[in-house]
Amino acid sequence: MKKLIGLLIAAMIFSAVSFAQDSTDMTMHHHKDCIRMKKGKMMVMKSGQWWELSQDTTLNGTTVTTSGTVKKQDGSTIQLSEGEGVDMNGNMMAKKKGMKKSS
């Protein structure tokens, strides 16, 4: 009986741990609102949900285009590469840690 209870407890713990693991690369463990280049598309994260950027957007004077071009207030432009993005204040963000280089 003790072995059965121990086995059931171990199974429940294993199940809880496996459900808690993240299965998609589109979900970040911390939910910071941003616009990021993902798989060649500009993606918006807002409140933990991702969707594709459907139109050019201006954030605090910085314009982000659907093609990944960022035009800053000072007139300079940057083309985002995979994993790069801007936060909702228009500040540049580095690539997400742990991102794999595409081959």
C-alpha positions as CSV (number, residue, x, y, z in Angstrom):
1,M,0.0,0.0,0.0
2,K,2.8,2.4,0.9
3,K,4.5,1.7,-2.5
4,L,1.3,2.4,-4.3
5,I,0.8,5.8,-2.5
6,G,4.5,6.7,-3.2
7,L,4.1,5.8,-6.8
8,L,0.9,7.9,-7.2
9,I,2.6,10.9,-5.5
10,A,5.6,10.5,-7.8
11,A,3.3,10.3,-10.9
12,M,1.5,13.5,-9.8
13,I,4.7,15.4,-9.3
14,F,6.0,14.3,-12.6
15,S,2.8,15.3,-14.3
16,A,2.8,18.7,-12.8
17,V,6.4,19.3,-13.8
18,S,5.8,18.2,-17.4
19,F,2.7,20.4,-17.8
20,A,4.6,23.4,-16.5
21,Q,7.2,23.1,-19.2
22,D,7.0,25.5,-22.2
23,S,6.3,23.7,-25.5
24,T,6.4,26.6,-28.0
25,D,9.2,29.0,-28.8
26,M,6.7,31.9,-29.2
27,T,6.1,32.0,-25.4
28,M,8.6,33.8,-23.1
29,H,8.8,32.9,-19.5
30,H,8.6,36.6,-18.6
31,H,5.8,38.5,-20.4
32,K,7.4,41.8,-21.5
33,D,5.3,43.6,-24.0
34,C,7.3,44.2,-27.2
35,I,7.5,43.9,-31.0
36,R,10.1,41.3,-32.1
37,M,11.3,39.7,-35.3
38,K,10.3,36.0,-35.1
39,K,10.8,33.6,-38.0
40,G,11.0,36.5,-40.4
41,K,7.8,38.1,-39.3
42,M,7.2,41.0,-37.0
43,M,5.3,39.7,-34.0
44,V,3.7,41.7,-31.2
45,M,3.6,40.4,-27.6
46,K,0.9,42.1,-25.4
47,S,-0.1,40.6,-22.0
48,G,1.5,37.3,-22.8
49,Q,-0.2,36.8,-26.2
50,W,1.6,36.9,-29.6
51,W,0.1,38.0,-32.9
52,E,1.6,39.2,-36.2
53,L,2.1,43.0,-36.7
54,S,-0.5,43.9,-39.3
55,Q,0.4,47.6,-39.9
56,D,3.3,50.0,-39.3
57,T,3.2,51.2,-35.7
58,T,4.6,54.2,-33.9
59,L,5.8,53.8,-30.3
60,N,6.9,57.0,-28.6
61,G,8.0,58.5,-31.8
62,T,9.8,55.4,-33.1
63,T,8.1,53.7,-36.1
64,V,8.2,50.0,-36.5
65,T,7.2,48.6,-40.0
66,T,5.8,45.2,-40.8
67,S,9.0,44.4,-42.7
68,G,11.2,45.0,-39.6
69,T,12.5,48.4,-40.3
70,V,12.7,50.7,-37.2
71,K,12.9,54.5,-37.8
72,K,13.9,56.3,-34.6
73,Q,13.0,59.8,-33.7
74,D,16.5,61.1,-34.6
75,G,15.9,59.9,-38.2
76,S,18.2,56.9,-38.1
77,T,16.9,53.5,-39.4
78,I,17.7,50.0,-38.3
79,Q,16.7,46.7,-40.0
80,L,15.8,44.1,-37.3
81,S,17.2,40.6,-37.5
82,E,15.9,37.5,-36.0
83,G,15.2,37.9,-32.3
84,E,15.7,41.6,-32.1
85,G,12.9,44.0,-31.3
86,V,11.7,47.1,-29.6
87,D,9.8,47.5,-26.3
88,M,6.5,49.5,-26.2
89,N,8.5,52.7,-25.4
90,G,10.4,52.4,-28.7
91,N,13.6,51.3,-27.1
92,M,15.7,48.7,-28.9
93,M,15.9,45.2,-27.3
94,A,18.7,42.7,-27.8
95,K,18.1,39.2,-29.0
96,K,16.4,36.9,-26.5
97,K,18.9,34.9,-24.5
98,G,19.1,31.3,-25.5
99,M,18.0,31.9,-29.1
100,K,19.5,29.5,-31.6
101,K,21.1,30.7,-34.7
102,S,19.2,29.6,-37.8
103,S,21.3,27.4,-40.1
